[in-house]
Amino acid sequence: MQRRLFIQALLATGGAVLARHDGRPAPAVEVDASVDAIRSVTEQYRLLDATTPAADLQTPVLAHLQLATNRLDADPSAQLAAAASEAAGFAGWLAVDRSDHRQARTQYQRAVDYADRSRSDVLTAYMLGSMSLWAADLGLASEALNLIGRAHRRLPHRVPPTVAAWTAAVEAKAHAARHDTQAALAALDRAEASTREDAEPVWPWIHPFTNTRLAGYRGSCATRLGLHDLALPALQQALAGVGPTATKAKALTLTDLAASYLAIADVEQACAKAGEALEIGVGHRSQRVVERVLAVRAQMASLQSAVAVQELDQRILATLLPPSGP
């Protein structure tokens, strides 16, 4: 109930509630039950994403987004615009997992536009930051930096720890995409300063920004920057924190770990981690994960005769090629 009231107050004030740190409760506002239901459905889909193939979620999520936008066309309220933004943002995330980057750009831009219509600065910042992560992963460094810069400018000076830590970590990824080591490490330090293990998630985030999540960002940035002495312990910490569940996020961390092991010439560990990631990626039909694994394998061209590389190739062939007929 407290979380729902927070969301309601946030939508009503355009994000200004984030600037309040005097301990007084934010005023509750009435939200149409259908709006609350749309947001709830979006959240449940987001919770399913970690271990559910994006292709399985795509059809119901796009139908859900159409419902939200149809409602918005009939009633252009700020609350419905926020609900449509969340649905479009998640549709963009699913497109990323399917490596459909044209669709990802389209849906993320819709999410930003709807967030602007909702008059919630924090929602707009969240969608801009999400789009920045997508651009950084594609190596579009200038676009990623522009997007996270716009996100920072939309937020008030004082924000909850989850918001401050996440936006700083996203900025680090953008700097890493540009191979700006100093700026990336400085942003990671700012993220660390705001990371709280006891922090509560705040809308539109559904998870708090913990040390485990920070370690994943630090390891990913360090891998791209070639700082493997920093990357390896960070990625190992991230893996230890996520536990045994085979999530897509875990698979992406494994691919970063494989790349870092390969960079220090530990071919056996690199192939082992890439194989683990491949198993998860194929199991969840994540094109994003599979492409990351294949990118790591492509860096092993000069190691074709290594036993570990040959075994990895066998795993790749066994999982990605269709079975032969009788």
N, C-alpha and C positions, 0 to 999 in steps of 0.2 A: 504493500500500500504506500509506503514512504517513497519507493522508487516511482510509482505512478504519479504521485503528487509532485515529485520533483520534475518529471517530464512535463506535466501539465503547466506548472509554473514557468518552466523554461520556454515552452512554446508561447506562452502568453506574454513573456517579457522579451522575446527575441534574443535570449541568451544572457540577459543582464544579471540573472540570478547567479551566474558564475562569479561575479565580482563581489558577492556578498559573503563576508567572513565574520560577521558580528554575532553569529550564533542564533539569530532570530529566524524562525521558520519562514519559508517563502509562502506567499499566499496561494491557496489552492484555487484552481479555476475549473469550471465544468467543461468536460470534453464529451463530445458526441460518442455514444457507445460504439458506433460503427468504426469511428476513427481509432478508438482504443483497440478494437478487435483487429483491424488491419495491421496496426503496429505489432500486436501480439503475435499474429501469424508470421509476420516478417521475422520477428525475433526467433520463433521456433525453427523456421527454415535456416536461419543463421547458425543456430546451435547444432543442427543436423549436418552442416557442411563439413565438419572436420573429418568425418568418416563416411560420407555419402558421395558417390560420383556426381560431379556437376551435371552430367548429362541427365541423370535421374531427377535432379531438382529443377532443371531449366524450364521444362514445360509448365509445371505448377507455379513456379515463381513468376514466369512471364504472364501467365494468366492472372495471378495475384496482382502484379503490377498494372495490368490492364484494368482490373477492377478498381484499383486505387486511382488511376488517372481518369477513368470514367466518372467516378465520384467527384474528383476534383473539377472536371469540366462542368459538372452540374452545380457544384458548390465550391467556388474558388476561395476557400477559407485557408488561413495560415496552418491550421491543424491538419487538414487534408493534404496540403502541400508538403508538410513535414513527413506525413505517412508515405506519400508518393516518392519523396526523396530517398527514404530508407529502403523502399522496395527497389528503386532504380539502382541505388548503390550496390545492393546485394546482387542484382542481375549483372552489374558490371563485374563484380568479384567472381561470379560463376563463369563469365566469359573469359576472364583471365585464366582460370583453371583449365579451360578448354583451349587456350591459346588462340582465341578468336579476338584479336586485338582491335579490329575495327569495331566490333560490337562492344568491346570493353570501353573504348573511347566514347562511343555514342551514349551508352548507359551512364557512365560516370558524369558526362556533361549534362545529361538530363537530371541526374541526382543533384548536381551543383545548382542548376537552374531552379529546380523545385525547392531546394533549400533556401535560395535567395527569396523565393516567393513566400516561404514560411516566416521570413524575418527572424530566423534564429541564426545568429552569428556562429554559435558553437556547432550547429549542424552543418552550416556551410563550410566551416573550417575542417570538420571531420571529412566531408566529401572531397574537399580540395586535397587534404592530406592523403586520403586513400588513392586518389588519382595520381598524386606525386609518387607514391610507392610503386604503382604500376609503371609509371614512366621511368623511374630509376632502375627497376629491374630490366627494362628494355634497353638501358643505356642512354636514354634520352635525358641527359643530365641537365641541360639548360631548361627544358620544360619542367622537369622535376623540381628544380630550385625555384622556378617562377611560381609553381603551384603551392609549394610549402611556404613560400614567402607571402603569398596571398592569404594562406591559412593563418599564419601568425598575425597578419594585420587585422584579421576579423575578430580575433580573440581579445577580451579585456586584459588589462595588465596583470591581474591576479586570477589564477585559475586553479582548480583542484589538481592534486598530484598526478592523477592518471592522465589528464589533459596535457599538462606541462611535459611529463616524461615522454608520452607518445609523440607529440609534435616535435620534440627535440630529436628523438630517435629517427623519425621520418626524415628530418632535415639531414641527419648524419648519412642516411642512405643516399640522399640526393648528392651530397658532397662526395661520397665514395664513388658514385657513378661518374663524377667528373675527375676522379683520382686526386682530389684535394685532401691529402692526409690530415693536415693540421686542422682544417675546418671540420672534417668528419669527427676527429677525436675530440675536439672541443664541444661539438654538439652532443656526442655520447656522454661526455662528462656532465653536461647540463641535464641530460636525461637521467643519469645516475643520481644526481643531487635531488631530483624530484621523485625518484622511485621509492614507493612505500609498500612493504609487504602486507600491511594491514589496510591499504587504501581500498575503498569501495569503488566498483565500476560506476561511472556516471554516463547517463544517456548522451549520445547514442552508442557509446561503447558498451559491450556486454561482458567484458572481462576487465579486471584491474591490470595495471601495468606493473608487473612483479619483476624481481631480479632474474627469474627464469626468462621472461620475455626480453628483458634488457640484454641478457647474455646472448640470446639469439640474434638480436640486432647488431651487437658488438662483433660477434663472430662473423656474421654476414658481411659487414663493412670491412673488417680486417681481411677477410678472404679476398675481397675484390681489390683491396689496396696492397695485397701481397705481404701483409704483416702476419705471417703464419705463427710466429711465437705468441702473438696475441689471440689469433683466431682459434687455435686448437683448444686451449683451456676454456675459452668462452663457449665454444660450440659443445664441448663435453659437459660443461655446466648446464647448458640449455637442454641437452638430451637427458641428463640426470633429472632435471626438474619436470619434464613432461611425462615421465613414467613410461610404462610398457605399452600404452595404447598406440596403435599404428595410425596416427593422424597424418594428413597431408603436410601439415606444418613440420612434423617430425621428419618426414621424408625430405623436405627442402633443407632442413638443418643437416641431414645426413649427406646431401649432395655437396653442401659447403664444406663439410668435414672431409669428404672424399677429395675435393679439390685442394684443400690445404695439405692433406697427407701426400698427395701427388707432388705438390710443390716442394716438399722436403724429401722427395724420393722414397717415401714409404709406400711402395706400390701395392703390397699385400693389403695394408689397411685401407688404402684408397679404393681398391677393388671391392673389398669386403663391405665398406660403407656404401659404395655405389650400388652394390647388389642388394643391400637392405632397402635402400631408397627405391630401387626398381621394383622390388616386390610390393612395397606399399603403393607406389604409383600405379602399377598395373592392377593391383587389387581394387583400388578406388577409381580406376580409369581416369587418372589425372594426366592430361597431356602436358601440363606444365612440369610436373615432376619427371615424367619420362624424358622430356626434352632436356631437362637439366642433367639427367643421368647420361644421356647420349653426348651432351656437350663435354662432360668430364671424360667420357671414353674417347672422344675425339682428340683430347690432349695427350692420349697414350699412344699416338701413332708410331713413335720410335721405340715402343716397348712391346711390340706385337709378339715377340718370342717369349715374353715372360709368362710363366705358368698361370699366375693370378689373372693376367689380362685375358688369356685364352679361356679361363674358367668364367670370367665375367662375360666374354663374348657368347659363350654357350648359354648362359642364363638369359642374355638379351635375346638370342635367337629363339630359345625355348618359350619365352614369354610373349614376344612381339610378333613372331611369325605364326600364321594360322596352321593348324595341324594338317599334315598331308592326308590325302584320301586313301581309301583302301586299295 
